[in-house]
Structure formats: structure tokens, C-alpha cells
Amino acid sequence: TLASPTWQRPTAFAMGAFGGAALVVGAALGIIAANQWSDARRQGCSNQVCQNAVAWGLWSDARQNASAATVAVALGAAEVAGAAVVWLMAPAPAHALRIDAQPAGLRVTAVF
């Protein structure tokens, strides 16, 4: 008989999608922060000391975006890891190849 549908696979898929999106946002914010920091250094910032208001504004924006990038990447990674756990804990479908971790190695089971 076919396995009854469960909530785990769709939930894991949604979690993975949201986690992936957070990782993309974090990467984009990190790139923006790096560019802003480069611009701030060209305008006269060095080690949190800026020569003018424009440089200080760029440095401040870079710092905020870098912090947001760190949070987004951390949350995205946690969400993807959680999705993997939920996916792996879901019951196997009726026709599947299942790989289980064992103390002595991996066990591969084919269900038909």
C-alpha cells in the first residue's frame, strides 16, 4: 500500500526555500556592505576613523548591512539545516531508495 501523505516533506520543502532565500539575501547584503566599506575607505575611513561625513555615512551603512548579512546568513543556514532534519525524519514514500546512517556505516534500502 502507499504511504499516507505527511506534513514533513512539504514543510521541509518550504523551510528549505525560505532558508535558501535568506542565504541569498544575506549574500547580497554582504556584497553591498563590502562595496560600501571599499567606498568608505576611498573617502578616507580607516579603523572607524573617518575624515568626512560622506565617508562616515558609507562606513555606518556598511556596518549595518554587514550585521544584517550576518543575521540573514545565520538564520538561513539554521532554516536549511532544520529543513534537512525534517525531510530526513519524514516517513519514506512507498517506492523509494532509503539511506540510513548506522554506527558501522550506511545502510541502503530499496522499497518497491
C-alpha positions, 0 to 999 in steps of 0.5 A: 500500500502507499504511504499516507501523505505527511506534513514533513516533506512539504514543510521541509520543502518550504523551510528549505526555500525560505532558508535558501532565500535568506542565504541569498539575501544575506549574500547580497547584503554582504556584497553591498556592505563590502562595496560600501566599506571599499567606498568608505575607505576611498573617502578616507575611513580607516579603523572607524576613523573617518575624515568626512561625513560622506565617508562616515555615512558609507562606513555606518551603512556598511556596518549595518548591512554587514550585521544584517548579512550576518543575521540573514546568513545565520538564520538561513543556514539554521532554516536549511539545516532544520529543513534537512532534519525534517525531510530526513525524519519524514516517513519514506514514500512507498517506492523509494531508495532509503539511506540510513546512517548506522554506527558501522556505516550506511545502510541502503534500502530499496522499497518497491 
